[in-house]
Amino acid sequence: MPESAEQQSLAEIPLTELVACHECDLLMRKPAISDGESVECPRCGYELYNHRHQVVRRSLALVVAALLLYIPANFLPIMHLTLLGQTANDTVWSGVLGLYDSGMQSIAVVVFLSSMAVPLLKLVCQLLVLLSISLKVGRGYGLLLYRIYHHMREWGMLEVYLIGILVSIVKLADMAALSVGFGLACFIALLLVQVWLEVTMSPHQIWEALAGEDISARH
């Protein structure tokens, strides 16, 4: 009886005041939290959401930093290779062109999408979403762009590309004179900034801010 009474009481609560656990599907009333606090599921202990201070401002700073790093990370030399008297400067973009010119067009397209196109589109979507919240304009477009961003998250694989670069450096070190370029430092910095951005840009607060419910997220 207590369980059925609890279910009946939950049925009378508006949906905006309820939250469901992503892991065990427990439906509960959404608790009110302040900055720095998080909400955990009482059944399985999964962190449902948290509340961070100045989410939009901090996320905007990280998005701008990532966009500034994007061009040097992809177009500055990652490594300088000298083999049999010939010197080559390899970049992410030259790697895509090399794959395409060698007859591996499909692989070149996949590498271009996962290492260059999708990460850039994700950053642009994040920037426009944050601007729509900060400037309080185009909130409907912000909701659409944030959905698009979530669908693209699995396609940006900078960490996989970085592992491939590091493996190539290790294998080529014994075959040729090799030195690391400034582009590799920018590429690693871009990856770290994007990871930091994923942690900072709390989805719960962004959705609420886009819906006009969370005023504190804008500050």
C-alpha positions in Angstrom: 0.0 0.0 0.0 2.7 2.6 0.8 4.3 2.0 -2.6 1.0 2.5 -4.5 0.3 5.6 -2.4 3.7 6.9 -3.3 3.1 6.2 -7.0 -0.3 8.0 -6.8 1.4 11.0 -5.2 4.0 11.1 -7.9 1.3 11.0 -10.5 -0.2 14.2 -9.1 3.2 16.1 -9.4 3.9 18.1 -12.6 6.4 16.5 -15.0 8.7 19.5 -14.7 9.2 18.6 -11.0 10.1 15.0 -11.6 13.3 13.3 -12.7 14.0 9.7 -13.7 17.3 7.9 -13.1 19.1 7.0 -16.4 20.4 3.8 -14.9 17.6 2.2 -12.9 14.6 4.2 -14.1 13.6 5.3 -10.6 11.1 8.2 -10.8 11.4 10.7 -8.0 10.7 14.3 -7.2 13.4 16.7 -8.5 15.3 18.1 -5.5 16.4 21.8 -5.3 20.2 22.2 -5.1 22.6 25.1 -5.0 26.0 25.7 -6.6 28.5 22.9 -6.2 25.9 20.3 -5.2 24.9 17.2 -7.1 21.9 14.8 -7.1 22.4 11.1 -6.8 19.8 8.3 -7.3 18.9 6.9 -3.9 18.5 3.4 -5.4 21.7 2.9 -7.5 23.9 5.9 -6.6 24.1 7.2 -10.1 24.7 11.0 -10.4 21.6 12.4 -12.0 22.8 16.0 -12.4 24.8 18.7 -10.7 24.7 22.4 -10.4 27.9 24.4 -11.4 28.6 28.1 -10.9 28.7 30.4 -14.0 28.2 27.5 -16.5 27.6 29.7 -19.5 30.5 32.1 -19.0 33.0 29.3 -18.3 31.8 27.2 -21.2 32.0 30.2 -23.5 35.6 30.9 -22.6 36.4 27.2 -23.3 34.6 27.2 -26.6 36.5 30.3 -27.8 39.8 28.8 -26.7 39.0 25.6 -28.6 38.1 27.5 -31.7 41.3 29.4 -31.5 43.2 26.2 -31.2 41.4 24.5 -34.0 43.3 26.0 -37.0 46.8 25.5 -35.6 45.9 22.0 -34.4 44.9 20.9 -37.9 47.1 23.0 -40.2 50.4 23.4 -38.4 53.0 20.6 -38.7 52.5 17.8 -36.2 55.8 16.3 -37.1 58.9 17.0 -39.2 60.1 13.8 -40.9 63.5 13.4 -42.7 64.0 10.2 -44.6 66.7 9.5 -47.3 67.5 13.2 -47.6 63.8 14.2 -48.1 62.0 16.3 -45.5 58.2 16.4 -45.0 56.0 18.4 -42.7 52.9 16.4 -41.8 49.6 18.0 -40.6 46.2 16.6 -40.0 45.0 18.1 -43.2 47.9 16.8 -45.2 47.2 13.4 -43.8 43.6 13.5 -45.1 44.9 14.7 -48.6 47.5 11.9 -48.6 44.9 9.2 -47.9 42.7 10.7 -50.7 45.5 10.9 -53.3 46.6 7.3 -52.5 43.3 5.9 -53.5 41.7 5.5 -50.0 39.0 8.0 -50.5 36.5 6.4 -48.1 39.1 6.3 -45.3 40.0 9.9 -46.1 36.4 11.0 -45.8 36.0 9.2 -42.4 39.2 10.7 -41.1 38.2 14.2 -42.2 34.7 13.9 -40.6 35.9 12.5 -37.3 39.0 14.6 -36.8 38.1 17.9 -38.5 34.5 18.4 -39.6 32.5 17.0 -36.7 34.7 18.6 -33.9 34.3 22.0 -35.6 30.6 21.5 -36.0 30.3 20.5 -32.4 32.2 23.7 -31.3 30.0 25.9 -33.5 26.8 24.3 -32.1 28.1 24.8 -28.5 29.0 28.4 -29.2 25.6 29.2 -30.7 23.8 27.5 -27.9 25.7 29.4 -25.3 25.2 32.7 -27.1 21.4 32.0 -27.4 21.4 31.6 -23.6 23.7 34.5 -22.8 22.0 37.0 -25.2 18.5 35.6 -24.6 17.7 35.3 -28.3 16.9 32.4 -30.6 16.2 30.0 -27.8 14.2 27.7 -30.1 17.2 27.4 -32.4 19.4 26.9 -29.4 17.3 23.8 -28.4 17.6 22.4 -32.0 21.3 23.0 -32.1 21.8 21.4 -28.7 20.0 18.3 -29.9 22.2 18.2 -33.0 25.3 18.6 -30.8 24.2 15.5 -28.7 23.8 13.4 -31.9 27.3 14.4 -33.1 29.1 13.7 -29.8 30.0 10.1 -30.7 31.4 11.0 -34.1 34.2 13.4 -33.0 37.1 11.1 -32.2 40.1 13.4 -31.6 41.5 11.0 -28.9 41.5 8.1 -31.4 43.4 10.3 -34.0 45.8 11.4 -31.3 46.6 7.7 -30.4 47.2 7.1 -34.1 49.7 10.0 -34.2 51.6 8.8 -31.2 51.8 5.3 -32.5 53.1 6.6 -35.8 55.7 8.7 -34.0 57.0 5.7 -32.1 57.2 3.5 -35.2 58.9 6.1 -37.4 61.4 7.1 -34.7 63.8 4.2 -35.6 63.4 4.7 -39.4 63.9 8.4 -39.9 65.0 11.6 -38.2 61.8 12.8 -36.6 60.9 15.9 -34.6 57.6 16.9 -33.1 56.0 20.1 -34.4 54.0 22.8 -32.7 50.8 21.5 -34.3 50.9 18.4 -32.0 51.0 20.6 -28.9 48.0 22.5 -30.3 46.2 19.3 -31.1 46.7 17.9 -27.5 45.6 21.3 -26.1 42.5 21.2 -28.3 41.6 17.7 -27.0 42.1 18.7 -23.4 40.0 21.9 -23.7 37.2 19.9 -25.3 37.3 17.3 -22.5 37.2 20.2 -20.0 34.3 21.7 -21.9 32.3 18.5 -21.8 32.8 18.4 -18.0 31.9 22.1 -17.5 28.9 22.4 -19.8 26.4 20.7 -17.5 23.6 19.3 -19.7 21.0 19.6 -17.0 21.7 23.3 -16.5 21.9 24.0 -20.3 18.6 22.3 -21.0 17.0 24.3 -18.1 18.6 27.6 -19.3 17.3 27.0 -22.8 13.9 26.3 -21.5 14.1 29.6 -19.4 14.0 27.8 -16.1 17.5 28.2 -14.8 18.4 31.9 -14.5 21.6 31.2 -12.5 23.2 29.3 -15.4 23.5 32.6 -17.4 25.7 34.3 -14.7 
